[in-house]
Amino acid sequence: MDTADVLARFEAERQALALMDHPNIARVLDAGTTASGWPYFVMELVKGIPITRFCDEQRFSVRERLELFMPVCNAIQHAHQKGIIHRDLKPSNVMVALYDGKPVPKVIDFGVAKAMGQRLAERTLHTKLGAMVGTQEYMSPEQAELNQLDIDTRSDIYSLGVLLYELLTGTTPLSREALRQAAFEEVLRRIREEEPPTPSQRLGTSQEKLPTISAQRKLAPEKLTKMVQGDLDWMVMKALDKDRNRRYETANGFALDIQHFLNEEPVAAGPPTLRYRLRKSLRKHRAAIAIIVGFVTLLTLASVVSTGLAVWARHAQITAEKANKAAQKAQRETQDAYSHMQIRQAEELFAADKASDAAGQCAPPWLTQDLLNLRLGCFVLTLDLIQA
């Protein structure tokens, strides 16, 4: 604490923290100067562990990790609105502690923060030529410049993307081992130029570690890779774009896209195609759609059954009508045959001078005597006419 740079850094962190008031940022409780002139501040004690370690130890699912990550985005958004860029976001600076049994992330260490449009301290901390502020694995491409003069809030968006990448895959986009083994200039070049694999690709190539990574996220290896493919890949890679103009404009925009993913809605990082949005809409409303499809299927089945029953009833009716007509026809034919037979028998009886028997032969038993006499007369007249 005896150099101007260290004192400037200390004062910058104190004032940066004093500007902010957010439940996910460590609060400053007091600040001042000792009798001997040393500055101090009192900050809340965060009894937590790094967010990645906490999620692994608690075996948080992907959804739980995303839900824990969103407040971190909101905290960084608050800092940006206060004109503060963190510039060193990493797991050890995002501590998770339990408050009333609920995990709460707290962003700490704004000691290397950069003010936007204001002086945080009388002894402003200027980045020296050749000095790197930040941690290599989480550093944005623009931070990998020797002067680091062109830094804005989108640098923190990149670091948030690295943090989410690690929460999903268990490793950083650029390998720690490769960066630590490379020379200083090579490290800067890789950060600026090397395109990392997508999270799902990284999981696909982590065959030895994948079972452990998947178990920590309570998913089978193939299910974890499949879950990360698509929306999560697109969101992470949008935040990690080398061109900051293509990253999320705000930390809140990043958090909002994550919320869209959790709600099974289209994400801004996804392709703006009708097919993609329709698929997301169908997936989001699959319960309602299943009910509608089931109802339509039931109606269709009921319609088919009722139509089948109607056709069967009509067929039965037609068959019955045909049978009735056939019975009536058979009855008529039987009656006609019987009548012809009676007439022949009557003719034979009449020829044998048995006119009375002939008349009885032609008369059914239900005829009255008067009708019988009338029919007999008609019958005799008919025979006379035939003989004439």
PyMOL commands that set and color helices and strands:
alter all, ss='L'
color gray80, all
select helices_A, chain A and resi 4-19+51-57+62-81+91-93+136-138+141-144+154-169+176-181+184-193+199-205+210-216+221-228+231-239+244-246+251-262+274-284+286-351+355-362+369-387
alter helices_A, ss='H'
color red, helices_A
select strands_A, chain A and resi 28-33+39-43+49-50+84-85+94-99+102-107+114-115
alter strands_A, ss='S'
color yellow, strands_A
deselect
rebuild
show_as cartoon
